[in-house]
Amino acid sequence: MGISLRAALSRATFKASSQFTGAVEQTPMTKTAKPVRGAKTSKASAGKIHPIVIYPFKQPNHLSDLESLYGLVARLAAKPGSYARPITVMDRKTYYSMKGHREFQDFRTNTVALHSEIIDAWCVDTCQMWYVGLGAAFERGGENDVYWLIPGDFDYGTPAGQEVLGGLHDLPEIILELDQDVCVGEIATGHNNSKHLIDTYGTFALLYTWFPGEAQEIRQFTERPRSEFFAVRHSFLHEVLTQRWYPYEQTVVMLLQAVFGKKRISRFFVGSVSDLPGGSESLAPALQQVERTERVLKSMWRERNQYRGDWIQLYRHLETQSEQVRRTASTILQNHLT
Amino acid sequence: MRAINFICHAPQATKVSIVGDFNNWNPAANPMKHMPDRSWLTTINLKHGHHRYAFLIDGVLSLDPHAQGITRNDMGERVSLVPVS
């Protein structure tokens, strides 16, 4: 949707304080200007965009957030020339926990199933839901296609959330227009937000321990290496799907694989949006996310280095450092989130 | 086409221009004007889509710290992204 009003206003504030750099749409629109000589021509692609919605594991009490989300899905479904039929992945546990709720059943039948294909699956966690959805879409896709993951458990019903929804389409479009392999969407968070704390003291600290060179490359693009907002090109998704699918933190894994394979990475700011209530704002899930990140990084490191003669000595050395990093992260998270 | 204002805060710079896909990364194509608040400004008409760009501050390619995105150009350099609706 281009530069948002909120972003423009935010930038206008920066401008007023003479601390501003950036790009802002000028109003009114200029419609008479000739095309700039030498302008880039977008790489036309016949590729379709495959939206994959991850239905919230825990059904929210109010449907406003999901209604906003499926408003977007309805708009995408109405453009079959650009978008494949959207997919919604729904965990069977979610389904059975809500089976007696009339409102849920109506919403599932009259909205979710109307605008998307529901894939019901028994999943151990969200990462498995991603695997199910991305895998199903991939099998229907083609060489030039792009796969766009849309997490369902955010407060899209708020004005800020609706603005985010309005701009999420930039992620797959960047891949198509600029010939990228993966585009990560970044959301704004405060310095004391649990996501920010986890990424700063957990994810990046652990990445710098296990994969220091790759961590630097990733951080050149994003401060949110666990983002749930991303789009990925067909050929790169093929590589990702056919390699080992680790049980946690798929965006981190994908970014590492992108760096290993020298893929084209982009990052795009999608706005300010929060997890639905019951998300990961408290200490226990925050600690769990740090522990999961450590587990997946250790697994990846072992898989990449187990053929070296001295790998176990180096592994034990890194494991000691990693434990210190994790303990420090736990202390910081405990200080901020309790 | 939309007119986009690009503003770069580089108070100590003597010469700033903007380079991007829209001007074939030509440093001479879009010089920026020094404003009274010591920022640098230029306006460029851009068509719908996503455009890669960077500021050239006294010859040094610089990211826009307030850009909406980051990617790489065809030279493999990190550059900024602007969407135009």
Interface residues (C-beta under 8 A of the other chain):
Chain A: M1 G2 I3 A7 R11 F14 K15 S18 Q19 F20 T21 G22 A23 V24 E25 Q26 M29 T30 K31 A33 K34 P35 V36 R37 G38 A39 K40 S42 G167 D170 E173 I174 E177 L178 Q180 Q220 F221 T222 R264 I265 S266 R267 F268 F269
Chain B: M1 R2 A3 I4 N5 F6 I7 C8 H9 A10 G20 D21 F22 N23 N24 N26 A29 D37 R38 S39 T43 I44 N45 L46 K47 G49 H50 H51 R52 Y53 F55 D64 P65 H66 A67 Q68 G69 I70 T71 R72 R78 S80 L81 V82 P83 V84 S85
